[in-house]
Every structure is written in C-alpha cells, then in structure tokens.
Amino acid sequence: MIGKIKSNWRVTMLIVFVLAAMIVLFVPAFDASDEEIGNESQQAQGITNLQYGLDLAGGTRIRAPLMGMTATDVEFDGDSEPEVAAAVSDELPGTGTTDIIARQEFQDEPGTVEVVDPDVSESEFADAMDASGYEYGGIQDVLTDETYDEAMSVLEGKVNQAGLSGSTVQRADDPTGGTFIVVEVPGEDREDVIELIQERGEVRVDIFHREDGNYTTEREALTRDDFQSIGTASQDDQSGPHVPVSVQEQSAEEFQDLVVETGVAGPEGSQCTYETGVPDQEQSTDPCLLLVVDGEVVNSFGMNPGLADSMRDGSWAQNPSFILTTTSFEEAQRISINLRAGALPAELDIFGAGTTSFISPTQGENFRTNALIVGLMSVITVAGFVFLRYREPKVALPMIVTAFSEVVILLGFAAYLGYPLDLAVIAGFIAVIGTGVDDLIIIADEVMSQGDVSSRKVFDSRFKKAFWVIGVAAATTIIAMSPLAVLSLGDLRGFAIFTILGVIVGVAITRPAYGDILRYLMTDR
Amino acid sequence: MVDIAVPEVDYTQYSNRQLVVVPLAVLAVALLVIFGWYVMTGAPANLGLEFTGGTELRVDVDGDNPREQIEGAFSAEPQSIQEVPADGSYVVAFGEGEVQSSELESQANEAGFEILTIDQVSPSFGDDTQLLALGGVGVAFLGMSLLVFAMFRTFVPSIAVVASAFSDIMIPLAMMNLLGIDLTLGTVAALLMLIGYSVDSDILLNNSVLRRTGDFYESIHRAMRTGVTMTLTSMSAMAMMTILAYIFGIQIMTAIGLILVVGLMADLMNTYLLNVTLLRWYVHEGVKR
C-alpha cells in the first residue's frame, strides 16, 4: 500500500490538493470574507466560500485620483506646518486654510506643500510658492502618500457610517505615475455612492450678523473638532429633518459668548430669513446661524427664545447640545456622515480622470448564472472533443478529470485568498482549461506514439520529452501574462493572475499526475 | 459518431515559395488594414470605451419601439445602440464630453428604463490605459521572444516561432477592425493569451523536428497530429464561450473568446504553412551552409 502511494506520489499530491481545495471551498470555517470592512452581503448567498466581485454581485465601483498638486522639498525655514500653510494660502486668493496642506515629517528637513483647490493652476501655485518665500524643489500633479492615506481612512469612515456593508477602499498605482483610490460598494446605486464620496464634506457653522450696520459672516463658529458627539439624522414634526449634536466643553463657552455677542441669542431669540445666493448687503434678516458644507450654505436658522435665554444666562454651556436642522432628511444624513467621518483632504476627480461602473444586483445574479453556464458548457465541449479524438476512455476520461481538478484547485485558491471572482477571472479559468487540456494532449500523444508502452522506462523517457515542451509553453504563457498581472489595468489583473496561477498549478500538480495515471493504465505492471 | 482525424498533408508536393505565400499574403493584408486604420483614425484599431472615455449604459426598456424610446430619452446622440439577445436589454454607448454620465443616468431613470449596468471612463484615464496596454503587449512579446531564443539557441527555428506569434496577433487585430470589434481591455488580454497559445504548437513542432532523429516529414506529421488536436480543442472551447457569452450579453467574455478563435485559426495556418516551411528550409538547406 505504502509502496503504491510512493510510486504514485504525483497522483497522491493531486488528490491532496483537490481535497484541500474542497475544504477551503465548502467548510464555513475557512471563510475569508470577514477580513473586509463590513462583510455580510458579498458572501451571503451560496454554499461555497467563494467571494464574488462587483460584476457578479452587483454594486458600484469608483476609481479616481485625488485632485491637487504638491510642491516638493520645501524649506520650511523653521516655520511650523500651519504657518507655512497660512503663508501660501495668503498668496492664493480664494483658498482657505483647508485648501493648503503643509507637511514636515522631521524638524529642519524639507517638507511638502499641497494645494487641493481644483481652481488653482500650476503656474498660480508656483507663483504663490515664490511669493511666500519658501524654497522648493518642484511641483508634481499628485498628492502625497500621507494625503492619500488620510483620504482612504475618511472614505472608509464614510462608507461605514452610511451603513454600506462589504465595501472596500483600496489604493491602486499605475506605472505611468497615476495614483488612484478604488471604492467598491456592493449593492448600491452609482449616484448615491458618487454623492457620498465626491464632496469633501467639510461641515462648519458660520454666524451671519450685522456689525456697524453692515452684514458680515463670522466664519467657523463651530467646526468638526468642536463637537463632542454627533447623533444620527432624524426627523420629527416639531423640528423637521435634523442632526442632534453636542459641543465640547472648551468650545461651548466660546460659542455661547459668540452667539450672544452677535445677537443670534437675542432677547426674543432670532428669526432667520437668510436667502442663499443673495449678496450679503441685500439681505434683511435677524442674525443667523449658517450651516456650511464645502463652502456652500446649505441651511440657515435662527434660535428659539428658550434656547436663546439659556445661552444668555450661561446655563447652555453646562449642557451644550442643540440640533442642526436641514432642508431634507437626505441632507441630514449626509451631514451626519460627514461630521462623523470627517472631511476628505482633497476632492476625488471622478469625472476628469476616473472611471465608474455600476452593475445592478439582479444583473450581477444573471451574470453569475450565465457565466457558470458558459464555463460548464466550455468544459463539456472540450470533453466531447477529446472523446471524439481519442475514442479511448482510458485516455480521455483521466484527461477530463484532471482538467476539472485543475479548476477545483484554482477555485480553492480563489476562496483561500478571498479573491473576488468576476467575469474576467472566469474567462481566465476557461482559458486555463484550454491550455491545460492542450498539455494533456501533448502528454497522451507523446506517450502513445510509436507503438505500445510496455515498460515503465519507455514511458518515463517519453513523458520527460513531453514535459519539456509543456514547460517551455508554460513559461511563455507566464511571461506573456505577467505584465497584465502587475499593471493595474482594471478587471484584467484577475484574468492574468488566474491564468498564471492555473499554468503553475498545471505544470506542478495536475499534469505530472495525469502522467502517472496514464502510466498506471497503459503499462503492464 | 464523428471521427476526428488530423489529415496528413503531403508537403513534398509544394515548394517553399508556394507554402509561404498564403500566410505571408494574409499577414500583409492584415498589416495593411491595421496601417490603413492607423492613418485614417490615428489608432491601429477601433478603441473601446476604456481607451477613449465615455459612458455605456445597459438598460431594460418596457413597451414598444425600444430603440425609438432610447433615442428620445437622452439629450445626447448615442454612438451605438445594441440589443442583447438573451434578455432583450440594450447597450447604449455615448462618446466622451457630450453629456455627463450622471445626467445620462438620471435621464434613463426619468424615461423609466431599468438601469442594469453603467460604465463611465474619463478621457484622460483612457489615454493612460492605452499607453499601459500597449506597453504591456510590447513587454509580453519581447519576453516571449527572448525566452524562445534562449530555448532553441538557433536563429531560424526561433524566428519562425516569433514570426508566427506576431502574425497570430496581427491577423485577429485586423479582423477586429473589419468586424467592427472595439479594442478593449478584454481584447488586449485575449491578444496576450494568444502569445501563449500560439507558442505551444510552434514549440511542439520545432521540438519534434530538431530534437529527434528520423525523417523530417514523419516528425512534422507527428507534431501536427498533436498540435492540430490541441488547437482545435482550444478553439472549440473558445467558440462555445463566444457564442454563449454573446447570447448572454457578457461582453468581456465574448471579446476574449472571439479573438482567441480567430487567432487560433491564424495559428493553424501560420504554424503548418509558414513555420513548417521555415523549418524545412533550415533543415535541408540552412544547416548545410
């Protein structure tokens, strides 16, 4: 028995791999999907541990770079990051402090200055850098890795806060120097996802009031950092759609003073009749609180007398909570998400330099069934063809079984790695079956050429000859496919990776095993 | 039952010149088509969405005259409207720059279409992709050539493999232009895959002729029996994939399958006409010199 296993160790190895693949595929404990941000939906259906990509599960994928430029090797001359940012911002009219990011990792070493306002041109930025007096090396049209990291964690926060389970946020670099963020959200409409991630989502509260007879805006009365806690969006008859918030102790006193000073908390509260889009000096309203998202006023409100009283007698700061009212529930949700997840350091350039794709969940399901049918039918065609050609079940049957086991092993790999299957990967599988059977044909023909194979020695020498051809062919396929596996060319990476993996599995495991099976069947023992 | 036997070709009847004229003529026509395309359009093939940028929607349309409904629904003129046979949905493609994809999306919703898929690619992204894909094919081809030369270490048999692989890629590329198939990432992958498939049968042939003793024609026939079976098997799998994927409207699989079918046909011709002739010349005349 043991001797038999030893002399047929290649077959044993094939069986071991197929069994391992089966375990990984079907035993729930090996489910790799819980490493994702959310989990659930992607592997919810099906008895296998396979994960499906967007094509087959439905959902939205957005791939886009961040907008902005970086000045590299900037000499900070001992100034702090905020000082440098403010100095550059001063030279660029129309930019705020959140549009300029200065970074210096180590004291006294050159740092970077990034501008993330899409309206600033490269020459304007260069002029501003010159005018601000900091020496710099050059200007690149990509943002720094740190900014990308920040943006990715904010995006993860956003999709999580929006309750989009199973979402992934990844970074993809391509060799031409592009850096992209890829956001995949299963089961969600494209428009909703774009809406969620496209805006930077910088939320603040301004105060609009009259000073010396003229209207003026007190900016950043409250920003995200001032909030202690942010509730979820809610809606009721009394106050309409709104987000309940509470303010941190240190900021509360300050805000309270400011509100009283500017007259928002007047003796009878305040009635706000602010009109968006109307120039400041043509407004006629009591002092207002303005809710501002990405520099645009989304809502304005006054203060009821009760709250105003507590502001004026200073008791509000003991329990500093209030509500941010909005004009719609969707907006309340967005503001809640943006306040919780924070603002993106830069905007995603989805329509200028990105791609988006959406597949409806029903379509994904159809693709899944259809792709399965295509795959099965292709295998059956190959099997039929092989039978017609060889007429000899001894040769053809093991060939088909071996080709099938190759697919099982590959599926096992996919499940083990948690690699999501998509249409391109399935096309790769079919291509692998094609090359796999080709190689088995080479082995069969070589072994059976020039009469019967009676002795083991003859068999082995013929098998070796066949294997030389297979090895070279495999090496060429791997070389031909490797650029695709390395380049980030969207869907094709999966195709290439699985073709290469299939070729390796074929040469190392399945084809030698087929040789052993054939030898067992053909030689006289 | 049908018997699939590989026919034995009597090569002795034909001169070298007669044998190579067909594959070379086909290659010349293919190159002419590709070059002509390049002169006329600025690209060697019709570039698909991924390379040019644009928006493509797949929608389900209820009611009569779906085509007219689609034409009326959008504020931009669609580049093409194609029906998917399996489920009767329509694939509507728009060029870049006309109308933003979000607008198209809401127009489709307003018209009451059910949106099955949307793909949007911005033009600058497309340019980068084009460069990358071209580079990828170049690197793959170069790598394959180096490997082949390293394996055989003789010029004529190696160049035979490389030339036939080159022709195997160019013929389907030209065919794509004539059939109106766009160059997409899927078709680029198929072209790369062809490099692998093409080299298979060529190496088998070279190996059979160069590494064995025995009659030249006998070696050829032996290699041919195996090689033709291989190619036909792969071709049958790919043909099945192409037909079914077309019916189901799975574009990426249709594209990959179709290119491979055409490429494998080209490979049959190139391997057993061009490659065999080069080998015959090499074995009978080239070596003596």
Interface residues (C-beta under 8 A of the other chain):
Chain A: D174 P175 T176 G178 R190 E191 I194 D349 I350 F351 G352 A353 G354 T355 T356 S357 F358 I359 S360 T362 Q363 N366 F367 N370 A371 I373 V374 M377 S378 V379 T381 V382 G384 F385 V386 L388 R389 L423 A424 I426 A427 I430 A431 I433 G434 T435 V437 D438 I441 I442 D445 E446 S449 K465 W468 V469 V472 A473 A475 T476 T477 I479 A480 M481 S482 P483 L484 L487 L489 G490 D491 L492 F495 A496 T499
Chain B: M1 V2 D3 I4 E50 R58 A86 D87 Q100 S101 S102 E105 S106 E114 I115 L116 T117 I118 D119 Q120 V121 S122 S124 F125 D128 T129 L131 L132 A133 G135 G136 V137 V139 A140 F141 G143 M144 L147 V148 M151 L185 G186 V188 A189 L192 M193 I195 G196 Y197 V199 D200 I203 L204 N207 R211 R222 R225 T226 T229 M230 L232 T233 S234 S236 A237 M238 A239 M240 M241 L244 A245 F248 I250 I252 M253 I256 G257 L260
